[in-house]
Amino acid sequence: MANVKKAILVALGEELPKSTLSGFQMKYTGVEKINAVLKTAEIICEFSPKLIVNYGMAGNVRKIYMV
């Protein structure tokens, strides 16, 4: 895995499943900014990617049901 050149950081698998994009190393950080920072540092140290994309959304991914 040391030859990874592109990485995508995502908080949760529901936001972007691993099967969605090929050619990228997908890593899930969990929620909160501190988790994203720690996982980003881990990825940089471990893989030295040339590109890191922090993919995310604001809010939640629950379906809203009208009654």
N, C-alpha and C positions, 0 to 999 in steps of 0.2 A: 504493500500500500504506500510505500515511500515515494512512488512516482505520481501521486495525485497532483494535478495541476489546477483543477477547478473544484471548489467546494461551495455547497449551499447550506446555510444554517437556517433551520426552521424550528420554531418552538414545539409544535405538536405534529404528529403524523397526519392528523385530520386536515391540517392546512395544506400539506403537500406530500402525498404518499411517495415513497422511494421509487416506485415503479413509474412515476410520471416523467422523469427526465433521466435519460441515459447520458453517460459521459461526464456526470458530475458525482462527486462524493457527497452524499446527503448525510447530514448530521442533525440530530434533534437535540435542542438545548434545554427544553423545559421552559416554563414561563418565567418572567421577570428579567430585568436588565442585567442583574448580576450573573445569572446563569448564562446569558448570551455572551457576556464578556469573558467568563471563565472558559466556555466551550470554544470561543474564538481563539483565545490564547493557546488552548490545548491543540487545536487544529493547526495553527501556525507552527508551533514547536514540533509537532509530530509529522506533518505532511509537507510543510513549506509550499502551500498552493500559490499559484500566480494570480488567482482570482478568488475572492470570497464574496458571495452574495448572501445578504441577510434578508431572507424572505419572511414576510409576516403580514398580519392583518390586525387591525384594532378591533376590539370587541370580542365576541365569542363566535363559535361555529355551531351553536345549537339551532335546530330548526324551530321556527316559531309556528305554533298551531293556533288557528283562530277557532273559537268555539261558538 
